């Protein structure tokens, strides 16, 4: 995935993590443009995605027990509960 996101001649701020892709930018317009570019690249490379599992233009994202926001992060509910049990 990393080589697709950093193809020569493409300007993307999309970051891969395992089988997830996360387009980001300073504005919603930048994020949407990167999303469309990323989808175009995946299509050109013959990589199929399950659109029903995709989430577009979200302002928070759960990853590895954390909830990531635009300018901060916090423990997710499951992680927080396991810390409280200790």
N, C-alpha and C positions, 0 to 999 in steps of 0.2 A: 504493500500500500504506500509506503514511504516514497518509493521511486515514482509512483503515479502522481503524488502530490507535489513533487519537486522536479517535474519534467522540465527539460531545457526549453526556454522560450515561453514558459507559463509563469505568470505571477499569481500565486495562490497563497492565502494565509490559512489554508486548511491544514490541520494537524491530524495525523493518523495515530490511533492507539489500538493495537491489535486489529480487530475487524471493524472498528468505529472510525468515522471521519468527523472532524469538528471544524467547519468553516467559522472564522471569526473576523471581526473588523471593528473599526471605531464607530460605525453607523450601521443601522439596519440595512441600508442600501448596499454598503460594502459586503456585509454578510450574505445578502441575497445574491449579489453578483458572483461571489466566490462559490456559493452553493450551486448556482447554475453552471459555472465553469467546471466544478467538480463532477457534477452529473454528466456533463458532456464528455469529460475525459474518461469516466467509467464506461460510458456507452461506446466511445471510440475503441477502448481496449477490450470490449466484449465482456465486461464484468456486469453480472446481473445483480440487482439489489431488490430486496423486499420492501416496497414503498410503504406497506402497512406497518412496518417496524420503524420507519423513519420519523423523526421529529424535526420540524423545520422552524427556524426563528424562535427558539426558546430562550428565555432569560435565565434559566437555571438548568443544571444538568447533574444527575447522580452518577458518580464514578468512584468505584472502589471504596464504598462506605462514606464518601463525602458528597455534599451537595455544593456544586460550584456555581457561583453567581458572577455577575459582571466584575465586581471589584472586591469580592471576598469569598470565603468558603466556610462551611460549617460541617460538623459531623452529621451524617444521615441518621434517621430514626433508629435503625437497627444497631448501628455503631454506638450511638448515644446510650441505648438501652443496655448494651453489653458493658459499657464503661460504668454505668450506674450500678450494675449488679456486683461489680468487683468490690 
